[in-house]
Amino acid sequence: MEQRILARHRKSRDLLSLLKEAQHNWGYVSTEQMLEIAEELGIPPGHVYGVSTFYGFLSTRRVGKNIIWICGSVPCYLKGVDSIAKIIEDVLGIKPGETTKDARFSLRWANCLGVCDRAPAMMVNEQVYADLTPQRVAQILDKFRRSEPE
C-alpha cells in the first residue's frame, strides 16, 4: 500500500474510503492490503475483512478489467432481465460471480442500479445502460470486446 494513500485515511472512520481506493488502484483488496490497513489504522484485521466482504462493490480477489453489474431489481425482473443475463453469460462464457479467463470481464448481480423507470438495466464499470434489449446488449458487449486487445 502506498504511504500517500495511507496518509489520507488515518482514522478508522475512513476505512471504507481506503478500501475503495485500494480497490480502484489494484482492482481488488488483497489479504496483505487488509492486514496493512488494519495495522495502519489500529483496528482488528477481522474488522477490515468484514467490511471488505460486506460491500458488493469491493472484491477480495482479482476481478476483470470491466465489471458488468446486472440489475436484479423487481422492475428489471418484470422486464426480462433474466434473458439479458443469459445473453451476457452466453457471450462471455461466464456466470455471475465469475471472471473471464483473459481477465477482461467479471459478471455480478446488483440489487438495484437506480434506473427502475428504464428497466432492464446493467452497468459496465461506471456506465449504466438501460432499456436493454438482446440486440443492444450484444452491441454493448461487442463494443467493449473490440476496444481492448486480446
C-alpha positions as CSV (number, residue, x, y, z in Angstrom):
1,M,0.0,0.0,0.0
2,E,1.4,3.4,-0.9
3,Q,2.2,5.7,2.0
4,R,0.5,8.7,0.3
5,I,-2.8,6.8,0.3
6,L,-2.5,5.6,3.9
7,A,-1.7,9.2,5.0
8,R,-5.0,10.4,3.7
9,H,-7.0,7.9,5.6
10,R,-5.5,7.8,9.2
11,K,-8.8,7.5,11.1
12,S,-10.8,4.2,11.2
13,R,-13.9,6.1,10.0
14,D,-12.0,6.4,6.7
15,L,-11.8,2.6,6.4
16,L,-14.3,2.4,3.6
17,S,-12.7,5.2,1.7
18,L,-9.3,3.5,2.0
19,L,-10.8,0.1,0.8
20,K,-12.5,1.8,-2.1
21,E,-9.2,3.5,-3.1
22,A,-7.3,0.2,-2.9
23,Q,-10.0,-1.5,-5.0
24,H,-9.7,1.3,-7.6
25,N,-5.9,1.2,-7.7
26,W,-5.3,-2.5,-7.7
27,G,-8.6,-4.0,-8.8
28,Y,-9.3,-5.8,-5.6
29,V,-8.4,-5.7,-1.9
30,S,-5.8,-8.4,-1.1
31,T,-5.2,-10.0,2.3
32,E,-1.9,-8.3,2.5
33,Q,-3.6,-4.9,1.9
34,M,-6.2,-5.7,4.6
35,L,-3.5,-6.5,7.1
36,E,-1.6,-3.4,6.3
37,I,-4.7,-1.2,6.5
38,A,-5.6,-2.8,9.9
39,E,-2.2,-2.1,11.3
40,E,-2.0,1.4,9.9
41,L,-5.5,2.3,11.3
42,G,-5.0,0.4,14.6
43,I,-8.1,-1.7,14.1
44,P,-8.5,-5.5,14.1
45,P,-7.8,-7.3,10.8
46,G,-11.2,-9.1,11.2
47,H,-13.0,-5.7,11.1
48,V,-11.2,-4.8,7.9
49,Y,-12.0,-8.2,6.4
50,G,-15.7,-7.9,7.5
51,V,-16.1,-4.5,5.8
52,S,-14.2,-5.7,2.7
53,T,-16.5,-8.7,2.3
54,F,-19.8,-6.9,3.2
55,Y,-20.0,-4.5,0.4
56,G,-20.6,-5.9,-3.1
57,F,-18.6,-3.2,-4.8
58,L,-15.4,-4.4,-3.1
59,S,-13.7,-7.6,-4.0
60,T,-11.2,-9.7,-2.1
61,R,-10.0,-11.4,-5.3
62,R,-9.0,-10.2,-8.7
63,V,-11.8,-9.1,-11.0
64,G,-11.9,-8.4,-14.7
65,K,-10.9,-5.0,-16.2
66,N,-14.6,-4.5,-17.0
67,I,-17.1,-5.3,-14.3
68,I,-20.6,-5.9,-15.5
69,W,-23.4,-5.5,-13.0
70,I,-26.8,-6.9,-13.9
71,C,-29.7,-5.1,-12.1
72,G,-31.7,-7.6,-10.0
73,S,-34.5,-5.2,-9.0
74,V,-38.1,-6.2,-9.3
75,P,-38.8,-3.9,-12.3
76,C,-35.8,-5.4,-14.1
77,Y,-37.1,-8.9,-13.5
78,L,-40.6,-7.9,-14.7
79,K,-39.0,-6.5,-17.9
80,G,-37.0,-9.7,-18.6
81,V,-33.5,-9.2,-17.1
82,D,-33.2,-13.0,-16.9
83,S,-32.9,-13.1,-20.7
84,I,-30.4,-10.2,-20.6
85,A,-28.3,-12.1,-18.1
86,K,-28.4,-15.3,-20.2
87,I,-27.1,-13.4,-23.3
88,I,-24.2,-11.9,-21.3
89,E,-23.4,-15.4,-19.8
90,D,-23.5,-16.9,-23.3
91,V,-21.4,-14.2,-25.0
92,L,-18.7,-14.1,-22.3
93,G,-18.9,-17.8,-21.2
94,I,-19.1,-16.9,-17.5
95,K,-21.8,-16.9,-14.8
96,P,-22.4,-14.2,-12.2
97,G,-19.6,-14.2,-9.7
98,E,-17.0,-15.3,-12.3
99,T,-14.3,-13.6,-14.4
100,T,-13.3,-14.5,-17.9
101,K,-10.1,-16.4,-18.4
102,D,-8.5,-13.4,-20.1
103,A,-9.5,-11.2,-17.1
104,R,-11.3,-8.7,-19.3
105,F,-14.8,-9.2,-17.8
106,S,-16.3,-10.0,-14.4
107,L,-20.1,-10.5,-14.1
108,R,-22.1,-9.7,-10.9
109,W,-25.6,-9.1,-9.8
110,A,-26.6,-5.8,-8.2
111,N,-29.7,-5.3,-6.0
112,C,-30.6,-2.1,-7.8
113,L,-28.9,0.3,-10.2
114,G,-31.4,3.1,-9.6
115,V,-32.9,3.3,-13.1
116,C,-36.1,1.3,-12.4
117,D,-38.1,3.5,-14.8
118,R,-35.8,2.3,-17.6
119,A,-35.6,-1.4,-16.8
120,P,-34.0,-3.7,-17.6
121,A,-30.5,-2.3,-16.9
122,M,-26.9,-3.2,-16.4
123,M,-23.8,-1.2,-15.6
124,V,-20.4,-1.7,-17.1
125,N,-17.7,-0.1,-14.9
126,E,-19.3,3.3,-14.1
127,Q,-21.6,3.5,-17.2
128,V,-25.3,2.5,-16.8
129,Y,-27.1,1.0,-19.8
130,A,-30.9,0.9,-19.6
131,D,-33.9,0.0,-21.7
132,L,-31.9,-3.1,-22.7
133,T,-32.9,-5.5,-25.5
134,P,-31.0,-8.6,-26.5
135,Q,-29.6,-6.8,-29.6
136,R,-28.5,-3.8,-27.6
137,V,-26.7,-6.0,-25.0
138,A,-24.9,-7.8,-27.8
139,Q,-23.8,-4.4,-29.3
140,I,-22.6,-3.1,-25.9
141,L,-20.6,-6.2,-25.2
142,D,-19.1,-6.2,-28.7
143,K,-18.0,-2.6,-28.2
144,F,-16.1,-3.5,-25.1
145,R,-14.7,-6.6,-26.6
146,R,-13.4,-4.7,-29.7
147,S,-12.0,-1.8,-27.7
148,E,-9.3,-3.8,-25.9
149,P,-6.6,-6.1,-27.2
150,E,-7.0,-9.8,-26.6
